[in-house]
Amino acid sequence: MKYDYHFNNETISIDIPDSDYYVLVEMDRLEYNVNRKETRRHISLEACDRNDNQLPSNTDLEETCIQRMEIDALRRGMDSLLPEQRELIRKVFFENQTIISLARVQGVNESAIRDRLSRVYKKLKILMK
């Protein structure tokens, strides 16, 4: 049988007896398993930066985690608002509508819209604690 030896830049095939072929294949399998067992326990050097940090990213993980927690709290707070309050927040912050234009459309004073927003802010502040 032919057995292939693989090197960096070439592959060499040699003829060997059948009994030796199966021994070599079994040895290759055992070597592969040992290497795999060893390498899965360790961190590769490519995963580390020059200062031995395991995450070579420039992002601050603590800050990212805090931001995600705040966003989750805000979502929970928004879900607990009344539909009219959510709509007001959507129009002011996502559609960039002015308080004056909202007051005109709804036929109320500008101060009424400001009071509604103030109540929403207070409710969200309480819910986000």
C-alpha positions in Angstrom: 0.0 0.0 0.0 1.0 3.6 -0.5 1.5 5.8 2.5 1.8 9.6 2.2 4.1 11.7 4.3 3.0 15.4 4.2 5.6 18.1 4.7 5.3 21.9 4.5 6.2 22.1 0.8 5.8 18.5 -0.5 4.2 15.1 -0.1 6.1 11.9 -0.4 4.4 8.6 -1.1 6.1 5.3 -0.2 5.1 1.7 -0.7 4.8 -0.3 2.6 3.4 -3.7 3.5 -0.3 -3.9 4.5 0.3 -4.7 8.1 2.6 -1.7 8.5 0.1 0.6 6.8 -2.6 -0.1 9.4 -0.1 0.5 12.2 0.9 3.9 10.7 -2.7 4.9 10.2 -3.5 4.0 13.8 -0.4 5.9 15.0 -1.6 9.0 13.0 -5.0 8.8 14.6 -3.6 8.5 18.1 -1.2 11.4 17.5 -4.1 13.5 16.1 -6.2 12.8 19.2 -3.4 13.6 21.6 -2.7 16.9 19.8 -6.4 17.8 19.8 -6.8 17.0 23.5 -3.8 19.2 24.3 -4.7 22.2 22.1 -8.3 22.5 23.2 -7.2 23.1 26.8 -5.0 26.1 25.9 -5.5 29.5 24.4 -3.8 30.0 21.1 -1.2 32.7 20.8 -3.2 34.3 18.0 -6.1 35.0 20.4 -3.8 37.2 22.6 -2.5 40.6 21.9 1.0 41.8 22.8 0.0 42.6 26.4 -1.3 39.0 26.9 -4.9 40.2 26.9 -7.1 37.4 25.7 -9.4 39.7 23.9 -7.3 41.9 21.6 -10.3 44.2 20.9 -10.1 47.9 21.7 -13.6 47.8 23.2 -14.1 48.1 27.0 -16.0 45.0 27.9 -17.3 46.5 31.2 -18.7 49.5 29.4 -20.3 47.3 26.7 -21.9 45.2 29.4 -23.2 48.3 31.2 -24.6 49.7 27.9 -26.4 46.4 27.2 -27.9 46.3 30.7 -29.1 49.9 30.3 -30.6 49.2 26.9 -32.4 46.1 28.3 -33.7 48.2 31.2 -34.9 50.9 28.8 -36.7 48.3 26.7 -38.5 46.9 29.7 -39.4 50.4 30.8 -40.7 51.2 27.3 -42.8 48.0 27.3 -44.5 49.1 30.6 -45.5 52.5 29.3 -49.0 53.2 28.0 -49.4 53.0 24.2 -50.0 56.8 24.1 -46.8 57.4 26.0 -44.8 55.1 23.8 -46.2 56.9 20.7 -45.1 60.2 22.2 -41.6 59.0 22.8 -41.4 57.5 19.3 -42.5 60.8 17.7 -40.2 63.0 19.7 -37.0 60.8 19.6 -37.3 58.7 16.5 -39.3 60.9 14.1 -37.7 64.1 15.5 -41.0 65.9 15.7 -41.0 69.1 17.8 -43.1 69.6 20.8 -44.7 72.6 19.1 -45.8 70.5 16.1 -47.1 67.8 18.3 -49.2 70.3 20.3 -50.6 71.7 17.1 -51.6 68.3 15.8 -53.2 67.3 19.1 -54.8 70.7 19.6 -53.3 71.3 23.0 -50.9 73.7 24.6 -47.2 73.2 24.3 -47.0 72.9 28.1 -49.4 69.9 28.0 -46.9 68.0 25.7 -44.0 69.0 28.0 -45.9 67.7 31.1 -46.7 64.4 29.3 -43.0 64.0 28.5 -42.0 64.9 32.0 -44.3 62.2 33.4 -42.9 59.6 30.9 -39.3 60.5 31.9 -40.2 60.1 35.6 -41.9 56.8 35.0 -38.9 55.5 33.0 -36.5 56.7 35.6 -38.3 54.7 38.3 -38.6 51.7 36.1 -35.0 51.7 35.1 -33.7 51.5 38.7 
